[in-house]
Amino acid sequence: MKTFLDWSEYMDAGMGDAYADIPKNGGDFAKAVAVCINSRLCETKSKGVMCPSFRLSENPDLSTGARVRLLKAALNGTLGSQELLNGKLIEAMDLCVSCKGCKRECESNVDMARIKIEYLAQLNAITGLSLRARLLGGLPRLLTKGNGFARLTVWRNRYRWLAKLGERFVGISARVRLPEPVPDQTFDVEATAEEGKPLVLFVDCFSRHYSPEITHAAIDVLSASGYMVTLASPETATNSVRPLCCGRTYLSQGMLEEAREEARRVINALLPHAQAGLPIVGLEPSCLLTLRDEYSALGLGDSVAVVAKQALLFEEFVARELSSGRMVLPLETSEEDQPKILVHGHCHQKAVGAMKSMRKVLKKIPGLKFEMIEASCCGMAGSFGVEAEHVDYAQQMAELELIPALNAEPQADVVANGFSCRHQISQMTNRSSLHLAQLLQSRLKVT
């Protein structure tokens, strides 16, 4: 079996263990699957994220462990002549939302999100790519091709017949309002502290094309705190003016060659900064954490680890700098009662423990009252929540814990750093959400 990702970090997994039950096909990929010890912790509803599909359905066939068992059977050749096309396996993998909860919460740290990328790449090699996969995977490139895509999105949201056509021919649910891109903007870093501590801000395609106000907010907060901000940009040697993209959308569709091309551009652009020891700060959890996680499996060499070591989420960076005493946030002190803040964490934030950083930063805001929402996946999960066959499932997932928590506090402001999370909250409650950078910006002292 030829694999599309590099699984060599698992080369010694289970070796010498007579009970590891490593499948006979798949090499190191099979060993990555076989790290599961079948404890069935993923078939519980304890606090945490894992496993969203089981938590909703209570169907053990849709848990992380069940996916492992089906993949083992496929790799052992016991599911028939076209093992990867087995109906049960396809359903189980299809309803994995790649939350990464199992990588943190499973006793064996099964990385089902990465396993799903490999599985999708294998399926694509057999069946080919659908039009929807090509469109969703290629979204960042579409966003850079003028205003045509933005206008089409606006029209699609306005005219139901267009949305119905999109559902019929592409598979995007007509019941969901799509986020609308905004006109290209420039981000002013000229006013940042010239003598300040240098850092690099990695602006992902979602923060660039859908929520540029978040990028502006981050620049304001970092500048006001004494940092000299440089925006990550493509290598000048490539003569490419197309903004950097982490390749997350390609990975989520199993389009690995395209993802590898984007990752290579990012690594080439960020490596000199990383080698100089500069922090690389990202705003969107799924994008920044792609640098720290999936890039290591794309076969791009040792430079990936150099960049990953310097890459931090905005909240991780601010929490680290505050703890070390290198940062002082110039925030207003208000004696007026402030609205309560509800905080919803992106699944990938939770998977790397970044919600601790969120809590640390929020505690530094004078007079702030906040509550962390105990919820699993919001259900949007990238494109999952807009896909016609998944939209009911996605909304029911949100209704398990997230939506009741929001409805119980209708006057509270909401903080959610994940683009997908903010879109799902808006879709289901008609409430807007703030990124942490925007919350901090709103509390900066006026000078």
N, C-alpha and C positions, 0 to 999 in steps of 0.2 A: 504494500500500500504506500503510495507516494503522498506525503503530507505537505500542506501548504504553509504551515507555520513551523517554526523551530521549537521542538519539544525536548531538546537535549538536556535542559535543566532537570528533567525527570529520568535521566538515563540510569540512575542508581535506585530509583524508587521501587520498593518492593523486592529488590534483589536479595536472594537468600531467605526470603519469607515464603515458606511453603503454603501459607494461607492467603497470599496476596491475590491469587486468582487473576494473574495478568493474562489478557487475551493473547491468542497466538499470532494475530495479525495486528499491524499498526505501529510496531516499534515503540519508540518513546511516547508517542501519543497514547498508545494502549496503556502504558504505565501511568500516564497522567489521569486517565479514566479510572484506573484500578486503585488509586489512593483511597477511594471510598471504602470504609470498613463496615458499611451497612448497619450503622447504629440507629438509623431512622430518626435522628434528631430533626431532620428536615421535614418530618411528618408530624410536627407539633406546632402549637400556636403560642409559644412563649414570646417574650418581648424580643424585638429585633426586626429584621427584614425577611430572613429566609423562612420559607420559600413561598413567594407571593402566590404562585399558581395553586399550591396545596392549600394555603391559608384561605383562599377563596372557595375552592371546589371541595376541599376535604377528600379529594380523590388521590389515594397514594400513588396512582399511576402517573400523576403529574408532579411528583416531587423530584428533588435532585437525585435521590437514591434510585428512583425508578428509571430516570434517564440513564444513570450509570449502568443499571442492570440491562436495559435495552441495548445500550451501546456495546456492552461486553458481548451480548448475544450476537450482535451484528458483526463485531470484529472476530468472533469465533466461527462465523458462518452458519449459525443455527437459525437465522430468520429467513432463509430462502436465498434464491440465486441473486436477487438484488437487495442485499441486506439493508443498505442505507435508505431504501425506498419503502421499507416496511411501514404500514399505516400507523401502528402504535408508536413507533419511534418518531415518525414525522410529526404526529400530534404532540407528543411529549416535548420535543425540541422546539416546535413552533410556539408553544405556550410558555417557554422559558423567556422571561423578560430581560435577561442579562443584567440583573440587579447587582451582582457580585456579592450578595449577602452570604452565599455559601463559602466564598473564599475567606471570609472573616469568621463566620459563626459556626461552620461545620467543624467537627473535631479533627477532620483530616484536611481541612482547607481545600476542598474540591473546587477547582476553578471552572465552574460550568459555563461562565460567560465566555471564557477563551475557548473552551471546548466547543461551544456553539458556533464560534467563528469558523473553526476548522470544519465542523459539520456542514455549515452552509457552503463553504468553499467546495467541499466534496460534492454536495448536491448540485451546485452550479456547474461543476465539471460534467455531471451526468445529464442534467436536464436543460442546462442553459439558463440565462437570466431573463426574468420577466421584465416587461416595460416598467412596472412599478419599482422594481429593485434598481433599475438603471436610473430612474428619475430621483428616487430617494437617496441613493448612493451618491449621485452626481449633483446633489443640491448645492453644495458650496460653489461649484463651477457655474451653475445656472444663475446664482446670485450675483456673479461678477459680469454677466453679459448684458449690461445696460438695464433699462427699466421694464423690458418686456415681460419678464417673469413676474415682477411685482404687480404690474397691471393685470396680468392674467389671474393672479391670486385674488386681487381685489374684486375683479369681475366674477370669479368663481364663488366668492363669499356672498356677493350681492345677488346673483341670479341663480335661483335654485335649479333651473334646467341645466346650467353649466355644471353645478355640483353633481347632479344626477348623471350627467355624461361622464364625469370623472370617476364616479363610483362604478359605472357599468364597464368602462373601457380600461380604467387604470386600477381600480380597487381601493380608491380613497373614499372613505365614508362621506356621504352627502350630509350627514347629521352633525358633522364636526366643522367648526369654523377654523380655517387654517390661519396661522400667524402671518401677518402681512409685512413684507420687507419694507424698510424705509429708504429714502434716497441716500446715496453715498455721502458720508461725512468725513471731515478731516478731524483729527484729534490733536489738540494743541498741547504740546509738551514743552514749548519754548519758555513758558512761564514757570517751569519747575525750578526748584532750587539749584542754581548753577554750582554752588559749592556743597550741595547736599550729597548724601550717600547714594551712589548709583545703583540702579536696578533696571531690569528689563521687563516690560509688560507684554505678555503674549496675548494678543487680542484674537479670540476665536471668531469663526464666521457668524455665530449666533449673536455674540455681543457686538459684532461689527455691523451686521445687516438687519438685525431685528431689534436689538436693545442697545443702541450706541450710547444712550444716557447712562448705562452702567459703566461703560468705559470712561466717559467724562467724569463720572463720580469717583471712580478709582483714581484717576489722575489728580483730581482735586484733593482727595484725602491724602494721598501719598505725598503730593507736593507740599501741602500745608503742614505735613509732619516732617518735612526736611529731607525729602528724597528727590534725587534727580532721575526722572523717568525717561527711559529710551524705549520706543516701541519696536518690538521684534519685526524685522522686515526681510524679504527674500534676499538671498545673496546677490550682490551686484554683478557677480561674474556670470550669473545665469541669464541676465538681461530680461528677467521676468518681472512684470509689474503686478501680476496676480497676487493678492494677499496670501499669506500663509494659512494653511488649513491642516488640522491634525490628522485628518483622514478617518475620523470616527464614523462618519456616515457610510463610508465604503466598507469599513470593518463590519458594521452592523448588517450589511447585506452580503457578507462573504466575498467581497470584491477585493482580493488581497493584492493584486498587482497595482491597482489604482491606489489603494491605501499605502502600499510601500513607496510609491512615487511621492505621495504627499509627505509621508514621514521622512523621507530622505531630504526633501526641501527644508523641512522644519529643523532637522538635526544639523544640516549644513549651515543654516542661518543662526542657530542658537549656540553651536559649539564654541565659537570664539568667545562669546560672553561667558559661557560656563567655564571655559579654561581660564578665564580671567577672574573666576571666583564670584561673579555677579549673581545675585538671586534672579531667578526667572519666575515671574508671578503670573498666574492665570486666573481668570474670572469664572469660567464655566467648568464645573467639576468633571463632567464626562470628557471634556477635551484635554484639560491639563493632565488629568490622571491617565489618559491614553499614553502620554509621553512617559509616565512613570511605570506603566504596566505593559500594555500590549506591544509597545515598540521593541521590547526586549525579545519578542518572539518573531520579529520580522526579518532577522538575519542581516542587520545593518552594521554590525561590528561593535567595537568597544566604545565608540563615541556616544552610543545611546546611553550607557551607564553614566558617562561624564555629564551629559545634559540632565538626565533624570535626577542625579544627585542634587542639582541646583534648582529643580522645579518645585514650586510650592503653590498651593491654592492661596488666594488673597487672604482668606481668614487664617490660614496656617502662618503666612508671613507676618501678618499684623500681630497675631498672638505671640509668635516667637520674638519679634522685635520689642513688644511691650514687656515681655517677661525678662528680656535681657537688659532693659533700660535704654536701649538704643532709640526707641521711639516714644514720643509723647504726643498723644492725640490732642490737638487744640479744640476741645469740645466745650460748647456752652453749658453752663450750669443753670438749670431752670427750676424754679420753685413751684411752677404750675404742675398740676397733675397731667402726666403724659398718658396717651393711650397704651393699653397693654399690647405687647407684641407676641404673636404666635409664630413659632419658628418651625418650619418644615424642612427636614434635611433630605437632600438628594441621596438616592441609594448609594452612589459611589462615594459620596462624602462619608456616609456611615461605614462603608466597607474599609476605608482607610483610617477611621477614627477621627476624622476632621471635625465632627460635631463638638468635640472637646474644645477645639480652637474657637469655634463659633461661640460657645458658652463663655470662654475666657474674655473674648473681645466684648461681648454684650455686657458683661459685668463691669466693664470699664466706662460704660455710658452713664453719666450722672442721672439718677432718678428713674432709670429704665426698669420697667416691670415686664418680664418676659416669661414665656412658658414654652418648653420644647414639646412638640407634638409627638406622641408615641404612635408611630404609624409605619407600616411597611410601604411598599412601592405605591406611588400615586396612580400608576396604571398607564400613564402616557408613554414612559419608557422609550424615548426617542420617537420613532414613527409608529410604534405598536398601537398607540391609542387613536391613530387616525386611519388605520387600516380597516376596511369594511368588515372583515370577518372577525376582528378583534375588538371593535369599539364597545360592544356590550360588556365584554369581559373586562376591558380597561376601566370603564366607568364603575362597574361593580367592585373592582379592586379598590378604587378611591373611596367608595362608599363604606368600606369595611371600617376604617378608622379615621382617615384624613377628613372627609367631608363632615362627619358628625362632630369632630373636634372644632372645625371652622364654624359650623352652624351654631354651636353652643356659645360662641363668643362673636356675635355679629358686629360688634363695635371695635373689635381688636384689629390692629394693623397686622399684616402678614409679611414675614421675611422668608424667602425661598431662593436660594442661590442657583438652583437648577432651572434652565430654560424650559425643559419639558414640564417640570413641576409647576412653574408659573403659568404655563399655558393650560394645563389641566385644571388648576384652581380657577383660572379665569373662565374656562369653558363650563365648569360645573357650578360655580357660585357667583359668577359675574363680579368677582372681587379681584382687584389688582394686587400684586405682590411686589415687594422690594427686594433687591439684592442687598447684602450687608453693606456693600460700598455706598449704596444710595442712602441707607439709614445713617451711616456715619457722616456722609456729606450733609445731610439735613441738620445735623447737630454741630457742624463746624462753627467756631466763633467767627463772627463777621468782623473783618479787618478794614 
